[in-house]
Amino acid sequence: MLNRAPGVYRAQSDTEVLIDVMQRGGYADGRHVLDVGTGSGAIALAAARAGAASVTAVDLSARSVAAARLNARLAGLDIDVRRGDLFAPLTGRRFDLVVSNPPYVPAVTDRLPRHSRARCWDAGVDGRTLIDRICAGAGDVLTPDGQILLVHSALCGTQATVDALGDAGFVPSVLARVTIPFGPVMRGRAAMLEERGLIAEGERFEELVVVSGMR
């Protein structure tokens, strides 16, 4: 159980899927790891426990930064938690592994919320506002043989992420696919997703994917 204030993302199935892939593949072991959009710090803590040489975590939310720092301290783990927009606080730093569970839920508008819980999941009309920025910018903070692991819903485009990573100079691959029932946010937007043709009428399951990009 992780401490989190209201407005901090609660680790759910997508976080668990990414952690499982990271641990089973030994991707964090001995590597310098960056967790982008850390929320309560769940993935950062898992990387530290999986033998990472160092772990840095970033989030735009002051509440999330406070929660991640508290959870790291309570767990007795040395994690450098910074506040900022994606890679902005990391000028000059290089990492072996970037991991991220970014907001990816398709929203009504491309305007990203700033002061509501929806900032934890809204990601523009196509759900790709943060994913595309991460794919484009990860190369600037990775070592020459570094790797990125991203988890998101297939509703916002698995192939689009593969293509975005390829365009950014990575060798992409899909490491995992897991089908889960809709959570509260997706259930609340089911009618909108049906109207856009993203799901079939009455469909209430989504596929989570973990996509890798190797330098």
VOMI-75013 format. One record per residue (C-alpha): x, y, z. Coordinates in nm, 4 decimals. Each point is the difference from the previous one (the first is absolute). Example, Ala and Ser with C-alpha at 12.3 -4.5 7.8 and 13.67 -1.06 7.14 Angstrom:
<sites>
{site {1.2300 -0.4500 0.7800}}
{site {0.1370 0.3440 -0.0660}}
</sites>
This chain:
<sites>
{site {0.0000 0.0000 0.0000}}
{site {0.1352 0.3402 -0.1010}}
{site {-0.0757 0.3343 0.1584}}
{site {-0.1615 0.2483 -0.2334}}
{site {-0.1846 0.3286 0.0383}}
{site {-0.3228 0.0760 -0.1910}}
{site {0.0861 0.0652 -0.3636}}
{site {0.2959 -0.2426 -0.0061}}
{site {-0.0381 -0.2930 -0.2388}}
{site {-0.0746 -0.3272 0.1758}}
{site {0.2013 -0.2902 -0.1377}}
{site {-0.2315 -0.2256 -0.2005}}
{site {0.0185 -0.2807 -0.2546}}
{site {0.2111 0.1960 -0.2487}}
{site {0.2621 0.0698 0.2656}}
{site {0.0001 -0.3670 0.1014}}
{site {0.0432 -0.1151 -0.3606}}
{site {0.3012 0.2267 -0.0559}}
{site {0.1593 -0.1012 0.3297}}
{site {-0.0486 -0.3681 -0.0840}}
{site {0.1679 0.0407 -0.3400}}
{site {0.2851 0.1994 0.1534}}
{site {0.0612 -0.2556 0.2731}}
{site {-0.0379 -0.3137 -0.2128}}
{site {0.2336 0.1374 -0.2650}}
{site {0.2573 0.1235 0.2507}}
{site {-0.0025 0.3333 -0.1807}}
{site {0.0759 0.2108 0.3084}}
{site {0.2729 -0.2178 0.1509}}
{site {0.3265 0.1932 0.0219}}
{site {-0.1310 0.2850 -0.2132}}
{site {-0.0578 0.3699 0.0589}}
{site {-0.3785 0.0338 -0.0260}}
{site {-0.2268 0.2979 -0.0657}}
{site {-0.3732 -0.0211 0.0791}}
{site {-0.1920 0.2706 -0.1895}}
{site {-0.3353 0.0976 0.1510}}
{site {0.0643 -0.1902 0.3200}}
{site {-0.3258 0.0749 0.1859}}
{site {0.0254 -0.1698 0.3391}}
{site {0.3394 -0.1452 -0.0973}}
{site {-0.1132 -0.3604 -0.0470}}
{site {0.2126 -0.0729 -0.3078}}
{site {0.3016 0.1861 0.1375}}
{site {-0.0172 -0.2020 0.3221}}
{site {-0.0320 -0.3230 -0.1988}}
{site {0.3060 0.0907 -0.2076}}
{site {0.2031 0.0655 0.3135}}
{site {-0.1086 -0.3316 0.1475}}
{site {0.0871 -0.1726 -0.3287}}
{site {0.3654 0.0943 0.0401}}
{site {0.0293 0.3308 -0.1869}}
{site {0.3339 0.1762 0.0409}}
{site {-0.1919 0.3248 0.0527}}
{site {-0.3579 0.1201 -0.0416}}
{site {-0.1197 0.3482 -0.0916}}
{site {-0.3701 0.0853 -0.0157}}
{site {-0.1735 0.3042 -0.1493}}
{site {-0.3533 0.1345 0.0220}}
{site {-0.1630 0.3338 -0.0808}}
{site {-0.2299 -0.0225 0.3017}}
{site {0.1331 0.1351 0.3304}}
{site {-0.2281 -0.2428 0.1859}}
{site {0.1383 -0.2932 -0.1956}}
{site {0.3579 0.1062 0.0680}}
{site {-0.0774 0.0249 0.3717}}
{site {-0.1717 -0.3413 -0.0018}}
{site {0.2844 -0.1694 -0.1891}}
{site {0.2599 0.1472 0.2348}}
{site {-0.1972 -0.1128 0.3035}}
{site {-0.0498 -0.3513 -0.1360}}
{site {0.3689 -0.0323 -0.0837}}
{site {0.0983 0.1163 0.3463}}
{site {-0.2446 -0.2381 0.1711}}
{site {0.1348 -0.2859 -0.2122}}
{site {0.3593 0.0897 0.0831}}
{site {0.0859 0.0454 -0.3684}}
{site {0.2287 0.2651 -0.1470}}
{site {-0.2009 0.1583 -0.2827}}
{site {0.0641 0.3461 -0.1437}}
{site {-0.3472 0.1492 -0.0545}}
{site {-0.0218 0.3217 -0.2009}}
{site {-0.2847 0.2266 -0.1040}}
{site {-0.0308 0.1059 -0.3610}}
{site {-0.1451 -0.0574 -0.3457}}
{site {0.1187 -0.3376 -0.1323}}
{site {0.3752 0.0315 -0.0707}}
{site {0.0378 0.3706 0.0815}}
{site {0.1593 -0.0480 0.3476}}
{site {0.2666 -0.2370 -0.1372}}
{site {0.2271 0.2176 -0.2134}}
{site {0.3302 -0.1766 -0.0530}}
{site {-0.1068 -0.3254 0.1673}}
{site {0.0096 -0.3343 -0.1771}}
{site {-0.1788 -0.3235 0.0944}}
{site {0.0152 -0.3622 -0.1100}}
{site {-0.3744 -0.0546 0.0326}}
{site {-0.3004 0.2315 -0.0242}}
{site {-0.3318 -0.1374 0.1273}}
{site {-0.3346 0.1745 -0.0156}}
{site {-0.3700 -0.0506 0.0600}}
{site {-0.1182 0.3339 -0.1389}}
{site {-0.3542 0.1365 -0.0262}}
{site {-0.1532 -0.1603 -0.3107}}
{site {-0.3807 0.0103 0.0240}}
{site {-0.1710 0.1644 -0.3012}}
{site {-0.1724 0.3186 0.1151}}
{site {-0.2604 0.2436 -0.1277}}
{site {0.2586 0.2695 -0.0706}}
{site {0.3707 0.0334 -0.0675}}
{site {0.0295 0.2438 0.2897}}
{site {0.1723 -0.1819 0.2846}}
{site {-0.1472 0.0538 0.3485}}
{site {0.2277 0.1653 0.2546}}
{site {-0.1900 0.0083 0.3274}}
{site {-0.2228 -0.3079 0.0074}}
{site {0.0350 -0.3761 0.0440}}
{site {-0.0466 -0.0385 -0.3749}}
{site {0.3577 0.1177 -0.0517}}
{site {0.0975 -0.3552 0.1030}}
{site {-0.1627 -0.1522 -0.3082}}
{site {-0.1193 0.2569 -0.2589}}
{site {0.2323 0.0127 -0.3009}}
{site {-0.1776 0.1896 -0.2751}}
{site {-0.2590 -0.1123 -0.2505}}
{site {0.2094 -0.2915 -0.1271}}
{site {0.1609 -0.0820 0.3367}}
{site {0.3487 0.0528 -0.1407}}
{site {0.1036 0.3470 0.1148}}
{site {0.2435 -0.1263 0.2650}}
{site {0.0927 -0.3273 -0.1706}}
{site {0.1209 0.1752 -0.3148}}
{site {0.2027 0.2533 0.1991}}
{site {0.1652 -0.2779 0.1981}}
{site {0.0831 -0.1995 -0.3133}}
{site {0.1510 0.3085 -0.1647}}
{site {0.1994 0.1129 0.3036}}
{site {0.1246 -0.3214 0.1605}}
{site {0.3041 -0.0215 -0.2240}}
{site {0.1339 0.3228 0.1498}}
{site {0.0324 -0.1577 0.3456}}
{site {0.0986 -0.3563 -0.0901}}
{site {0.3469 -0.1486 -0.0285}}
{site {0.1074 -0.1243 -0.3468}}
{site {-0.1197 -0.3534 0.0849}}
{site {-0.2986 0.1117 0.2117}}
{site {-0.3582 -0.1212 -0.0073}}
{site {-0.3487 0.1379 0.0615}}
{site {-0.3008 -0.1945 0.1315}}
{site {-0.3454 0.1558 -0.0396}}
{site {-0.3378 -0.1337 0.1116}}
{site {-0.3320 0.1253 -0.1349}}
{site {-0.3370 -0.1085 -0.1335}}
{site {-0.0164 -0.1340 -0.3537}}
{site {-0.2933 0.2371 -0.0477}}
{site {0.2462 0.2835 -0.0600}}
{site {0.1960 -0.1949 -0.2579}}
{site {0.2590 -0.2724 0.0500}}
{site {0.1301 0.0349 -0.3550}}
{site {0.0116 0.3770 0.0409}}
{site {0.2404 -0.0452 0.2932}}
{site {0.2099 -0.2508 -0.1931}}
{site {0.0189 0.2495 -0.2885}}
{site {0.0789 0.2943 0.2302}}
{site {0.2872 -0.1886 0.1602}}
{site {0.1267 -0.1071 -0.3398}}
{site {-0.0108 0.3587 -0.1239}}
{site {0.2011 0.1028 0.3081}}
{site {0.2780 -0.2437 -0.0856}}
{site {-0.0985 -0.2931 0.2207}}
{site {-0.0469 -0.3652 -0.0879}}
{site {-0.3551 -0.0553 0.1306}}
{site {-0.1765 -0.3151 0.1129}}
{site {-0.3119 -0.0937 0.1951}}
{site {0.0990 -0.1956 0.3100}}
{site {-0.3393 -0.0684 0.1567}}
{site {-0.3739 0.0123 -0.0696}}
{site {-0.2498 -0.0405 0.2854}}
{site {-0.3786 0.0309 -0.0258}}
{site {-0.1817 0.1475 0.3016}}
{site {-0.3528 0.1249 0.0758}}
{site {-0.0615 0.3730 -0.0284}}
{site {0.0726 0.1958 0.3142}}
{site {-0.2194 0.2891 0.1207}}
{site {0.1491 0.2599 -0.2370}}
{site {-0.0381 -0.2139 -0.3120}}
{site {-0.3504 -0.1057 0.1018}}
{site {-0.0935 0.3646 0.0379}}
{site {0.1218 0.0719 -0.3536}}
{site {-0.1314 -0.3142 -0.1671}}
{site {-0.2717 0.1847 -0.1922}}
{site {0.2551 0.2478 -0.1367}}
{site {0.2367 -0.2823 -0.0974}}
{site {-0.2861 -0.1788 -0.1774}}
{site {-0.0918 0.3168 -0.1901}}
{site {0.3580 0.0368 -0.1191}}
{site {0.0162 -0.3630 -0.1087}}
{site {0.2782 -0.0819 0.2443}}
{site {-0.2025 -0.2816 0.1563}}
{site {-0.2949 -0.2065 -0.1140}}
{site {-0.3428 0.0657 0.1469}}
{site {-0.0171 -0.1576 0.3451}}
{site {0.3730 -0.0786 0.0108}}
{site {0.1390 0.0548 0.3476}}
{site {0.3487 -0.1511 -0.0182}}
{site {0.3289 0.1544 -0.1075}}
{site {0.3408 -0.1348 -0.0908}}
{site {0.3003 0.1356 0.1884}}
{site {0.3308 -0.0118 -0.1877}}
{site {0.3602 0.0414 0.1062}}
{site {0.2101 0.1354 -0.2857}}
{site {0.3797 -0.0023 0.0034}}
{site {0.2398 0.2161 -0.1937}}
{site {0.3701 -0.0931 -0.0202}}
{site {0.2635 0.2530 -0.1070}}
</sites>
